[in-house]
Amino acid sequence: MSIEVRLLGPVELRGEDGPVDPGPAKRRATLAVLALEVNRPVTLNRLTDLLWGDEPPASAVANIRNHVAALRRTLGDRIVSRQASYQMNLAPHELDVTEFHRLAELGRAALAGGDASRAEPALDAALRLWRGAAGHGLPRGAGLDVLLAGLEADRLRVLEDLTEARLDLGYAGELVPVLRDHLGAHPLRERAWAQLMLALYRAGDLAAALSAYRQAQATLQAQLGVDPGSELVDLHVAMLERAPRLDPWARQLLRRNRPAIGEVPRELPPDPVFLTGHADEIAAVLAAARPAAGERTPAAVVVHGPPGSGKSALVTRAGHRLADTFPDGQIFAVAGAGVTAADLLGRALRALGVPPGEVPEQADERIGRYRSLLAARRVLIVVDGATTDDQVRPLIPAASGSALLVTSREPLLVGEGVPHVALAAPDRIIGGRCSGRTQ
């Protein structure tokens, strides 16, 4: 039986005989949740949370069962009932989200290998699957928004990956209006500002490229209260010096000669769209994680506060804003009681592409391998829920270029000069700013 589920735009369902009306809004939302969790069981409790949030109706479970029963008339045994859960089973070609991610990873792998000519068509094909905003027309305000926001964030990254490939292929002037439109909608994306500067520079308009830097600087200051990151600063300096490395062919050569193991990890949870407040705390984390131009000190910061203070959401939001500063990947590891530094190092090494059988047994050897890999990369490491100093101290990068974000309930003595950002209990912010000292 032929089936196709499409979420990259208005939710669409196609059966053996063509398009099928998925039904009312909540039924389309149920279809979207099951498809976003494709080939995994989704409990009734999670379905309820994603569809209604904190105030579900008394009839929520009955409504879900009715919606699933209606969807089964088209999907048949692709929806499986389990104990207090449902699972939708789809082949990769039957879900546009899966195909989008497949093409995006294919393009990114080619781009990381310096093959822009192979990356460009794959990334372009991934973006052509989009017909509008993900889940357009679905009811908003519930947990499903977080999953859809994650898809939108993926789309923006792929759009910028495609721009990078086209810059390497020699496009310049053609990309300027596209990038201006992109930044008009997403003015805080530093990678896109760097791409606009580079496109203008390669089109022969140095004055416009330098003006774009000043505009980026003003925007980041006005909206976030932070200065541009090291990538933008370095690019600005290189343009003032007319550095040869800005030539597209030199850029490709640098990428091809860059050490690489495996795929680039992109492990951050979806950006928490409902996080509000904490502007000062987020700005403090961003400032601590972005070393000033020429600064050699490794970047690290500890966010601490009681349960429910929003530590995990805050570092996740900060991680998404930092993603373009750390193009070699973002690693997200959960600590907690009983997890050792060696466990976290092994987790990081596997994320960086070291095969499980090649992860060293000894903790000191893991530390050495970890530092060697980070020395040639710019990676963001997030450790959520640390309980002791010793858990995370070995993960502090030994050289500039990478950064470590840590959450804990209490301040941690992880290293000299490592700043802390303190969060208060819910609805009571008391500290929340970067102290700039080891506590």
C-alpha positions as CSV (number, residue, x, y, z in Angstrom):
1,M,0.0,0.0,0.0
2,S,1.4,3.4,-1.0
3,I,1.6,6.0,1.8
4,E,3.1,9.4,2.0
5,V,3.1,11.7,5.1
6,R,4.3,15.3,4.5
7,L,5.0,17.7,7.4
8,L,7.3,20.3,5.8
9,G,4.5,22.7,5.2
10,P,0.8,22.1,5.7
11,V,0.3,18.5,7.0
12,E,-0.6,16.2,4.1
13,L,-1.5,12.5,3.9
14,R,-1.5,10.5,0.7
15,G,-2.9,7.0,0.4
16,E,-3.2,4.4,-2.3
17,D,-5.8,6.4,-4.2
18,G,-4.2,9.9,-3.8
19,P,-4.5,12.7,-1.3
20,V,-6.6,12.1,1.8
21,D,-8.0,14.8,4.0
22,P,-6.4,14.1,7.4
23,G,-9.4,15.6,9.2
24,P,-9.8,18.3,11.8
25,A,-6.9,20.2,13.3
26,K,-6.3,17.9,16.3
27,R,-6.3,14.8,14.1
28,R,-3.7,16.4,11.9
29,A,-1.7,17.3,15.0
30,T,-1.9,13.6,16.1
31,L,-0.7,12.5,12.7
32,A,2.2,15.0,13.0
33,V,3.3,13.9,16.5
34,L,3.3,10.2,15.5
35,A,5.2,11.0,12.3
36,L,7.8,13.1,14.1
37,E,8.4,10.2,16.5
38,V,8.3,7.7,13.5
39,N,9.2,4.1,14.3
40,R,9.2,4.8,18.0
41,P,6.4,4.3,20.6
42,V,4.6,7.4,21.8
43,T,2.8,7.0,25.1
44,L,-0.6,8.4,25.6
45,N,0.8,10.8,28.3
46,R,3.3,12.2,25.9
47,L,0.7,12.5,23.1
48,T,-1.5,14.4,25.6
49,D,1.3,16.7,26.6
50,L,2.3,17.4,23.0
51,L,-1.2,18.0,21.8
52,W,-2.7,20.0,24.7
53,G,0.1,21.1,27.0
54,D,-0.7,21.6,30.7
55,E,-4.4,21.8,30.4
56,P,-5.8,18.8,28.5
57,P,-9.5,18.2,28.5
58,A,-10.9,15.3,30.5
59,S,-11.7,13.6,27.2
60,A,-8.1,13.8,25.9
61,V,-7.3,10.1,25.8
62,A,-10.6,9.2,24.3
63,N,-10.1,11.9,21.6
64,I,-6.6,10.5,20.8
65,R,-8.0,7.0,20.4
66,N,-10.7,8.3,18.1
67,H,-8.2,10.3,16.0
68,V,-5.9,7.3,15.7
69,A,-8.8,5.0,14.7
70,A,-9.7,7.5,11.9
71,L,-6.1,7.7,10.7
72,R,-5.9,3.9,10.6
73,R,-8.5,3.9,7.8
74,T,-5.7,5.3,5.6
75,L,-2.5,4.1,7.3
76,G,-3.7,0.7,8.2
77,D,-1.2,-1.4,10.2
78,R,1.4,1.3,9.9
79,I,0.0,2.5,13.2
80,V,0.6,-0.1,15.9
81,S,-1.1,-0.2,19.3
82,R,1.1,-0.9,22.3
83,Q,0.4,-0.8,26.0
84,A,-0.8,2.8,26.6
85,S,1.1,4.0,23.5
86,Y,1.0,4.1,19.7
87,Q,3.7,3.8,17.1
88,M,3.7,4.8,13.5
89,N,6.0,2.8,11.2
90,L,7.0,4.4,7.9
91,A,9.8,3.6,5.4
92,P,12.3,6.5,4.8
93,H,10.7,7.5,1.5
94,E,7.2,7.7,3.0
95,L,8.0,10.7,5.3
96,D,9.3,14.0,3.9
97,V,11.1,14.8,7.2
98,T,13.2,11.6,7.0
99,E,14.1,12.4,3.3
100,F,15.0,15.9,4.3
101,H,17.4,14.8,7.0
102,R,18.9,12.2,4.6
103,L,19.6,14.7,1.9
104,A,20.9,17.3,4.4
105,E,23.4,14.8,5.9
106,L,24.5,13.8,2.5
107,G,25.1,17.4,1.6
108,R,26.9,18.2,4.8
109,A,29.2,15.2,4.5
110,A,30.2,16.4,1.0
111,L,30.7,19.9,2.2
112,A,32.9,18.8,5.1
113,G,35.0,16.9,2.6
114,G,35.5,19.9,0.5
115,D,33.2,18.7,-2.4
116,A,30.9,21.7,-2.8
117,S,29.8,20.5,-6.3
118,R,28.4,17.3,-4.7
119,A,27.0,19.1,-1.6
120,E,25.1,21.8,-3.5
121,P,22.5,19.5,-5.3
122,A,21.8,17.4,-2.2
123,L,21.3,20.5,0.0
124,D,19.1,22.2,-2.6
125,A,17.0,19.0,-3.0
126,A,16.5,18.9,0.8
127,L,15.2,22.5,0.9
128,R,12.9,21.9,-2.1
129,L,10.9,19.4,0.1
130,W,9.7,22.4,2.1
131,R,6.3,23.8,1.1
132,G,6.0,26.4,3.9
133,A,6.4,26.5,7.7
134,A,6.6,23.0,9.2
135,G,3.1,21.9,10.3
136,H,1.5,25.1,8.9
137,G,-2.1,25.3,10.1
138,L,-1.8,23.1,13.1
139,P,-3.1,24.4,16.5
140,R,-0.3,26.2,18.3
141,G,0.6,26.6,22.0
142,A,1.2,23.0,23.0
143,G,4.4,20.9,23.2
144,L,4.2,20.0,19.5
145,D,5.5,23.5,18.8
146,V,8.9,22.5,20.2
147,L,9.2,19.7,17.8
148,L,8.2,21.8,14.9
149,A,10.6,24.6,16.0
150,G,13.4,22.0,15.9
151,L,12.5,21.3,12.2
152,E,12.6,25.0,11.4
153,A,16.0,25.3,13.0
154,D,17.2,22.4,10.9
155,R,15.9,24.2,7.8
156,L,17.8,27.4,8.6
157,R,21.1,25.4,9.1
158,V,20.6,23.6,5.7
159,L,19.9,26.9,4.0
160,E,23.2,28.3,5.3
161,D,25.0,25.1,4.4
162,L,23.7,25.5,0.9
163,T,24.8,29.1,0.9
164,E,28.3,28.0,2.0
165,A,28.4,25.4,-0.9
166,R,27.4,28.1,-3.4
167,L,30.0,30.5,-2.1
168,D,32.6,27.8,-2.6
169,L,31.4,27.3,-6.1
170,G,32.0,30.9,-7.0
171,Y,28.6,32.4,-6.6
172,A,28.7,35.8,-4.9
173,G,26.5,38.6,-6.2
174,E,23.6,36.1,-6.7
175,L,23.6,35.3,-3.0
176,V,23.5,38.8,-1.7
177,P,19.7,39.4,-2.0
178,V,19.0,35.9,-0.8
179,L,21.1,36.5,2.3
180,R,19.6,39.9,2.9
181,D,16.1,38.4,2.9
182,H,17.2,35.6,5.2
183,L,18.7,38.0,7.7
184,G,15.7,40.2,7.5
185,A,13.7,37.3,9.0
186,H,16.5,36.0,11.2
187,P,18.8,38.9,12.2
188,L,20.7,37.1,14.9
189,R,22.2,34.4,12.8
190,E,25.9,35.2,12.8
191,R,26.8,32.6,10.3
192,A,24.5,34.3,7.8
193,W,26.1,37.7,8.5
194,A,29.5,36.2,7.8
195,Q,28.2,34.7,4.5
196,L,26.7,38.0,3.5
197,M,30.0,39.8,4.2
198,L,31.9,37.1,2.2
199,A,29.5,37.3,-0.7
200,L,29.8,41.1,-0.9
201,Y,33.6,40.9,-0.6
202,R,33.9,38.4,-3.4
203,A,31.5,40.4,-5.5
204,G,34.1,43.2,-5.2
205,D,32.2,45.5,-2.8
206,L,34.5,45.8,0.2
207,A,32.7,48.8,1.5
208,A,29.4,47.0,1.6
209,A,31.0,44.0,3.3
210,L,32.4,46.2,6.1
211,S,29.1,47.9,6.4
212,A,27.4,44.6,6.8
213,Y,29.8,43.8,9.7
214,R,28.8,47.1,11.4
215,Q,25.1,46.3,10.9
216,A,25.6,42.8,12.4
217,Q,27.5,44.4,15.4
218,A,24.7,46.9,16.0
219,T,22.0,44.3,15.7
220,L,23.6,41.9,18.2
221,Q,24.3,44.7,20.6
222,A,20.7,46.0,20.4
223,Q,18.9,42.7,20.6
224,L,21.3,40.5,22.8
225,G,23.7,43.0,24.4
226,V,26.7,41.0,23.0
227,D,29.5,41.7,20.6
228,P,30.0,39.6,17.4
229,G,31.6,36.2,17.9
230,S,35.2,35.4,17.0
231,E,34.2,34.1,13.5
232,L,32.7,37.5,12.5
233,V,35.5,39.4,14.2
234,D,38.2,37.3,12.4
235,L,36.5,37.7,9.1
236,H,36.3,41.5,9.5
237,V,40.0,41.6,10.3
238,A,40.8,39.4,7.3
239,M,38.8,41.7,5.0
240,L,40.7,44.7,6.3
241,E,43.9,42.9,5.5
242,R,42.6,41.5,2.2
243,A,43.8,38.0,3.4
244,P,44.3,35.5,0.6
245,R,42.4,32.8,2.5
246,L,39.2,34.6,1.6
247,D,39.6,33.4,-2.0
248,P,37.0,30.6,-2.5
249,W,39.6,28.1,-3.8
250,A,41.9,28.6,-0.9
251,R,38.9,28.1,1.4
252,Q,38.1,24.7,-0.2
253,L,41.7,23.7,0.2
254,L,41.7,24.5,3.9
255,R,38.6,22.4,4.4
256,R,40.0,19.4,2.5
257,N,43.1,19.5,4.6
258,R,41.3,19.8,7.9
259,P,41.4,16.7,10.1
260,A,38.0,15.0,10.3
261,I,36.5,11.9,11.9
262,G,33.0,10.8,11.1
263,E,30.0,13.1,10.9
264,V,29.6,16.4,12.6
265,P,27.5,15.9,15.7
266,R,24.4,18.0,16.0
267,E,23.0,16.8,19.4
268,L,21.3,19.8,20.9
269,P,17.6,19.2,21.9
270,P,15.1,21.5,20.1
271,D,15.3,25.1,21.0
272,P,12.8,25.7,23.8
273,V,10.4,28.1,22.2
274,F,8.5,28.7,25.4
275,L,11.5,29.9,27.4
276,T,10.9,33.5,28.5
277,G,13.0,35.9,30.5
278,H,16.6,35.1,31.5
279,A,17.9,37.6,28.9
280,D,20.8,38.7,31.2
281,E,21.7,35.1,32.0
282,I,21.7,34.0,28.4
283,A,23.8,37.0,27.4
284,A,26.3,36.0,30.2
285,V,26.5,32.4,28.9
286,L,27.0,33.6,25.3
287,A,29.7,36.0,26.4
288,A,31.5,33.4,28.4
289,A,31.4,30.8,25.6
290,R,32.7,33.2,23.0
291,P,36.3,34.2,23.7
292,A,37.3,37.6,22.6
293,A,39.4,37.9,19.4
294,G,42.9,36.7,20.1
295,E,42.1,35.4,23.6
296,R,43.7,32.0,24.2
297,T,41.7,31.0,27.3
298,P,39.4,28.0,26.8
299,A,35.7,28.9,27.1
300,A,33.7,27.3,29.9
301,V,30.7,28.3,32.0
302,V,28.7,26.7,34.8
303,V,24.9,27.4,35.0
304,H,23.6,26.4,38.5
305,G,20.3,26.7,40.3
306,P,17.6,24.7,42.1
307,P,15.3,22.2,40.3
308,G,12.8,23.9,38.1
309,S,14.9,27.0,37.6
310,G,15.3,26.4,33.9
311,K,19.0,25.5,33.7
312,S,18.6,22.9,30.9
313,A,16.3,25.1,28.8
314,L,18.7,28.1,29.2
315,V,21.8,26.2,28.1
316,T,19.8,24.6,25.2
317,R,18.7,28.1,24.0
318,A,22.3,29.4,24.4
319,G,23.6,26.3,22.5
320,H,21.4,27.0,19.5
321,R,22.5,30.6,19.5
322,L,26.1,29.4,19.6
323,A,25.8,26.7,17.0
324,D,27.2,28.8,14.2
325,T,30.2,29.7,16.4
326,F,31.1,26.0,16.7
327,P,30.6,24.6,13.2
328,D,32.4,21.3,14.0
329,G,29.5,20.2,16.1
330,Q,27.5,20.4,19.3
331,I,27.6,17.5,21.8
332,F,24.9,17.1,24.4
333,A,25.6,14.7,27.3
334,V,23.5,14.0,30.4
335,A,25.5,13.6,33.6
336,G,23.8,12.8,36.9
337,A,24.8,10.7,39.9
338,G,26.9,7.7,39.0
339,V,28.2,9.1,35.7
340,T,32.0,9.5,35.8
341,A,34.2,11.8,33.8
342,A,35.5,8.7,31.9
343,D,31.9,8.0,30.9
344,L,31.4,11.5,29.6
345,L,34.7,11.5,27.8
346,G,33.7,8.2,26.1
347,R,30.4,9.7,25.2
348,A,32.1,12.8,23.6
349,L,34.7,10.7,21.7
350,R,31.9,8.6,20.2
351,A,30.1,11.7,19.2
352,L,33.2,13.0,17.5
353,G,33.3,9.9,15.4
354,V,35.7,7.6,17.3
355,P,34.4,4.0,16.8
356,P,33.3,2.4,20.1
357,G,36.0,-0.2,19.9
358,E,38.7,2.4,19.6
359,V,37.7,4.5,22.6
360,P,40.6,4.1,25.1
361,E,40.0,2.1,28.3
362,Q,42.1,4.3,30.5
363,A,40.7,7.7,31.6
364,D,44.0,9.6,31.0
365,E,44.1,8.2,27.5
366,R,40.6,9.3,26.9
367,I,41.4,12.8,28.0
368,G,44.4,12.9,25.7
369,R,42.4,11.7,22.7
370,Y,39.6,14.1,23.5
371,R,42.0,17.1,23.7
372,S,43.8,16.0,20.4
373,L,40.5,16.0,18.6
374,L,39.3,19.3,19.9
375,A,42.7,21.0,19.1
376,A,41.8,21.0,15.4
377,R,38.1,21.7,15.9
378,R,35.5,24.2,17.2
379,V,33.0,22.2,19.2
380,L,30.4,23.1,21.8
381,I,30.1,20.5,24.6
382,V,27.0,20.7,26.8
383,V,26.9,18.6,30.0
384,D,23.5,18.7,31.7
385,G,23.0,17.8,35.3
386,A,26.6,17.5,36.6
387,T,26.8,16.6,40.3
388,T,30.5,16.9,41.1
389,D,33.5,18.9,40.1
390,D,35.4,15.8,39.0
391,Q,32.7,14.8,36.5
392,V,33.3,17.8,34.2
393,R,36.8,19.2,35.0
394,P,38.5,16.9,32.4
395,L,36.1,18.0,29.7
396,I,37.3,21.6,29.8
397,P,39.0,22.2,26.4
398,A,42.7,22.6,26.7
399,A,42.9,25.2,23.9
400,S,40.8,28.0,22.6
401,G,38.3,27.2,19.9
402,S,35.9,24.9,21.7
403,A,33.6,25.6,24.7
404,L,32.0,23.7,27.6
405,L,28.6,24.6,29.1
406,V,27.6,22.8,32.3
407,T,24.4,22.8,34.4
408,S,24.3,21.8,38.0
409,R,22.2,22.4,41.1
410,E,25.2,23.8,43.0
411,P,28.3,25.8,42.0
412,L,31.2,23.6,40.9
413,L,34.9,24.2,41.4
414,V,35.8,23.1,37.9
415,G,38.7,25.4,37.2
416,E,40.3,28.7,37.8
417,G,38.5,31.6,36.2
418,V,35.5,29.6,35.1
419,P,32.5,31.9,35.5
420,H,29.1,30.9,37.0
421,V,25.6,31.9,36.0
422,A,23.2,31.6,38.9
423,L,19.5,30.9,38.4
424,A,16.8,31.3,41.1
425,A,13.9,29.1,41.8
426,P,10.9,29.6,39.4
427,D,9.4,33.1,39.4
428,R,12.2,34.5,41.6
429,I,15.4,35.6,39.8
430,I,18.0,36.7,42.2
431,G,21.5,36.0,40.7
432,G,21.4,35.1,37.1
433,R,24.4,37.0,36.0
434,C,27.9,35.9,35.1
435,S,30.0,36.4,38.2
436,G,33.3,36.0,36.4
437,R,34.8,34.1,39.3
438,T,35.3,30.5,40.4
439,Q,32.8,29.7,43.2
